Amino acid sequence: MVFSLLITAILAIVAAKTLKEYLKIRHSNIPSANMGWPLIGETLSFVKAHPAFTLGDYLQHHIAKYGTVFWANIFGKWLIHSVDPELNRFVVNNEMKMFKQGWPRSLSRLIGNNALTISLGDAHKRRRAEVLNYLSGSRLESTFLRDMEQIASAHMESWRNRDMVIATDETRKYAFYMIAKKALSMTPGSPETEKLMEALNDIYMGIGLIYVNFPGTRFRKALQSRAYVQEVIRQKLEQRRLKDQEDDDFLNYLIKDGTYSTEEMGDLVQNFIFGGNEVIGRTLAAAIYYLGTCPQACDQLREERLQVIKSKQQSGDSSLTLSDYRGMEFTQCVVNETLRLGTVSRFLHKVATANIQYKGYVIPRGCTVIANISAMHLDPTEFKDPETFNPWRWLTPNGVKKSRSFMPFSGGARHCIGAELAKLELMVFIHQLVMKYEWEFAQNDPPMATPRLEFPNCLPIKIRAISPKL
Ligand code: HEM
């Protein structure tokens, strides 16, 4: 008797939930994909690995059948999956008004409640303005550019006696050495820097995992690494309070402001390093891959740099400035094309904070929208032969093409604060690479969407030193 009552109650709850979902989906005027498997829905086909420069079977099938906006049952809940550039722009432009971040709650345990990525309202505005001010054009010019060139050059000089390098290891190190120097004045390659890099990597790998805090789990390891990173930052703060000498880094900038608590500074510095680390490293590995398939682009990059240096030498100065880099159109095209085919922040997860009417759709309050950025970048109506690496597609008689379907750095209130820094860092590394080396793949190892952008074999490349002249 008790057993049949229990079964009836469970069935009633399941039926009520299904009816609620059904009504929500029906009234939204958005087509719905199949229910998929019990509990997991279509998660397995959604996360199935595929080459990162393709849509993959799941999306190809769903876009053909349901269009660019559809309901999908993923990660145990129904959510709206959008590949539509206009809807995705609407979502990011209305962050904090109609949408908010849809990160799992476990994220705040890994990056801290004061991190910019998680902050809301006035706290977000204030912290964001602070970081943006730190990353101003004049600072990029005066200290970042010089450090980037030095670190990239020294890093690549260290390859001189090698005929093969593991590209993902090298790009990750360059990105980390750079950001750790600018955040905490850490010395590239020192044991302390290497240890911090591994800890940050553990945290990155913990993001998106289910909160399972047991010994031996990846999430527990990520939590321990978070504690280690915070301890390193706290010790640096203590050292700064004891010594007179001022370091020109992000931590000192926050100390000077004088309004931040130790905890806030810990979270902001970690978020700063975090943003400028894995994403840049992976994008650069993608650049090495795509440029490795396109020798003409490498030649044109070399020529563009040499032309600028030659014209500067005539006026007696050969060092490149921020505006020199920004003026090199083909280099910018290569960066755009790399960000298009090597999109590392592939999806944005946003939650509707109200019932939203948009172009005939109803997006119900509380529902998650996955704004799929990487798929937008493969739209054949905007990018002809989208799977092909073709930097020249960005060149127009009026300069580098702008596209509303291209948003590797998101937009609106959460637009990446490191976008300008990132583009400069990519340009500097790519230039140093093509000027110092030619390379070929040691094995076929294309970037895969897993759904993270990854190289399964870490992209080993055979290198040959060169010294090109005009
Ligand atoms: C290729 C390099 C990069 C890519 C593709 C990238 C991408 C993104 C994207 C898509 C977002 C928005 C996420 C959202 O809407 O929720 C974002 C935000 C952010 N990025 Fe980046 N990023 C890059 C480099 C950097 C660098 C170099 C830094 C730091 C120095 C950085 C720091 C941040 C921070 C702190 C946020 C949060 C902004 C906020 O919530 O107001 N990123 N990034």
Boltz pocket constraint, residues with backbone or C-beta under 6 A from the ligand:
constraints:
  - pocket:
      binder: B
      contacts: [[A, 92], [A, 101], [A, 116], [A, 117], [A, 118], [A, 128], [A, 271], [A, 272], [A, 273], [A, 274], [A, 275], [A, 276], [A, 277], [A, 279], [A, 280], [A, 283], [A, 344], [A, 345], [A, 348], [A, 407], [A, 408], [A, 409], [A, 410], [A, 411], [A, 413], [A, 414], [A, 415], [A, 416], [A, 417], [A, 418], [A, 419], [A, 421], [A, 422]]
      max_distance: 6.0
